[in-house]
């Protein structure tokens, strides 16, 4: 598979969110001290690092959603 192609069957509900999710990915990786490849090819990254980034992104998205829901019910 060529660099930059994505085999994932996941699709964004809001396609415009792609840029914000990419930014979040870089922020989380930087906080964890993990270097994201500049060429966009993740094949040489350690699986543990990519999993750590994904897990922390999920944790942060859940936290944001919880904060928004808590604000709606006050």
Buried (B, 14 or more C-beta within 10 A) or exposed (E): EEEEEEEEEEEEEEEEEEEEEEEBBEEBBEEEEBEBEEEEEEEEBEEEBBEBBEEBBEEBEEEEEEEEEEEEEE
